[in-house]
Amino acid sequence: MGWTHADDQPAYDAARELQHHVGPRWLVFWGPASRSFWGFLRGGPHPLILSAPTARGLVDKIQRHRR
């Protein structure tokens, strides 16, 4: 049995909800190959890329960065 896009629909939905929560300064997505959530900070002097295996984990990392 192979993987399909539909298998990860809950993760894609969580990434879309997280994108809405963190706002336009972040680009958030689910990476099916990495099995992780990813957040890219838009703008700023230095690129910032965060990842976590759970949406909650990525939220925690983004919130720690905002402090």
C-alpha positions as YAML, in Angstrom:
chain: A
units: angstrom
residues:
- id: 1
  name: MET
  ca: [0.00, 0.00, 0.00]
- id: 2
  name: GLY
  ca: [1.50, 3.32, -1.07]
- id: 3
  name: TRP
  ca: [1.24, 6.75, 0.49]
- id: 4
  name: THR
  ca: [-1.26, 9.25, -0.84]
- id: 5
  name: HIS
  ca: [-1.81, 12.94, -0.20]
- id: 6
  name: ALA
  ca: [-5.05, 12.07, 1.61]
- id: 7
  name: ASP
  ca: [-3.10, 10.07, 4.20]
- id: 8
  name: ASP
  ca: [-1.59, 13.30, 5.53]
- id: 9
  name: GLN
  ca: [-4.70, 15.46, 5.28]
- id: 10
  name: PRO
  ca: [-4.85, 16.04, 9.07]
- id: 11
  name: ALA
  ca: [-1.24, 17.33, 8.99]
- id: 12
  name: TYR
  ca: [-1.96, 19.62, 6.02]
- id: 13
  name: ASP
  ca: [-5.03, 20.93, 7.85]
- id: 14
  name: ALA
  ca: [-2.98, 21.54, 11.01]
- id: 15
  name: ALA
  ca: [-0.36, 23.44, 8.99]
- id: 16
  name: ARG
  ca: [-3.05, 25.62, 7.41]
- id: 17
  name: GLU
  ca: [-4.55, 26.36, 10.85]
- id: 18
  name: LEU
  ca: [-1.11, 27.11, 12.26]
- id: 19
  name: GLN
  ca: [-0.38, 29.47, 9.34]
- id: 20
  name: HIS
  ca: [-3.53, 31.39, 10.21]
- id: 21
  name: HIS
  ca: [-2.55, 31.48, 13.89]
- id: 22
  name: VAL
  ca: [1.03, 32.76, 13.46]
- id: 23
  name: GLY
  ca: [0.20, 35.33, 10.79]
- id: 24
  name: PRO
  ca: [1.81, 36.52, 7.57]
- id: 25
  name: ARG
  ca: [5.35, 36.94, 8.93]
- id: 26
  name: TRP
  ca: [5.70, 33.14, 8.84]
- id: 27
  name: LEU
  ca: [5.29, 30.65, 6.03]
- id: 28
  name: VAL
  ca: [4.14, 27.35, 7.55]
- id: 29
  name: PHE
  ca: [3.74, 24.01, 5.85]
- id: 30
  name: TRP
  ca: [3.74, 20.24, 6.36]
- id: 31
  name: GLY
  ca: [6.63, 18.37, 4.75]
- id: 32
  name: PRO
  ca: [5.43, 14.88, 3.85]
- id: 33
  name: ALA
  ca: [8.92, 13.56, 3.08]
- id: 34
  name: SER
  ca: [10.40, 14.91, 6.32]
- id: 35
  name: ARG
  ca: [7.27, 14.09, 8.36]
- id: 36
  name: SER
  ca: [7.68, 17.50, 10.03]
- id: 37
  name: PHE
  ca: [6.05, 20.89, 10.23]
- id: 38
  name: TRP
  ca: [8.17, 23.77, 8.93]
- id: 39
  name: GLY
  ca: [8.11, 27.49, 9.60]
- id: 40
  name: PHE
  ca: [10.05, 30.08, 7.61]
- id: 41
  name: LEU
  ca: [10.28, 33.63, 8.97]
- id: 42
  name: ARG
  ca: [9.63, 36.13, 6.19]
- id: 43
  name: GLY
  ca: [11.81, 39.22, 6.07]
- id: 44
  name: GLY
  ca: [14.29, 40.22, 8.70]
- id: 45
  name: PRO
  ca: [18.05, 40.47, 8.49]
- id: 46
  name: HIS
  ca: [18.72, 36.73, 8.82]
- id: 47
  name: PRO
  ca: [16.82, 33.75, 7.46]
- id: 48
  name: LEU
  ca: [15.17, 31.62, 10.11]
- id: 49
  name: ILE
  ca: [13.86, 28.13, 9.46]
- id: 50
  name: LEU
  ca: [12.26, 26.11, 12.24]
- id: 51
  name: SER
  ca: [10.89, 22.57, 12.19]
- id: 52
  name: ALA
  ca: [9.22, 20.14, 14.54]
- id: 53
  name: PRO
  ca: [7.52, 16.76, 14.21]
- id: 54
  name: THR
  ca: [4.28, 18.17, 15.66]
- id: 55
  name: ALA
  ca: [2.30, 21.33, 15.06]
- id: 56
  name: ARG
  ca: [2.41, 22.09, 18.80]
- id: 57
  name: GLY
  ca: [6.18, 21.73, 18.75]
- id: 58
  name: LEU
  ca: [6.47, 24.26, 15.92]
- id: 59
  name: VAL
  ca: [4.15, 26.68, 17.74]
- id: 60
  name: ASP
  ca: [6.38, 26.42, 20.81]
- id: 61
  name: LYS
  ca: [9.51, 27.17, 18.77]
- id: 62
  name: ILE
  ca: [7.88, 30.14, 17.04]
- id: 63
  name: GLN
  ca: [6.68, 31.54, 20.36]
- id: 64
  name: ARG
  ca: [10.16, 31.17, 21.88]
- id: 65
  name: HIS
  ca: [11.58, 33.08, 18.90]
- id: 66
  name: ARG
  ca: [9.11, 35.94, 19.38]
- id: 67
  name: ARG
  ca: [10.37, 36.62, 22.93]
...
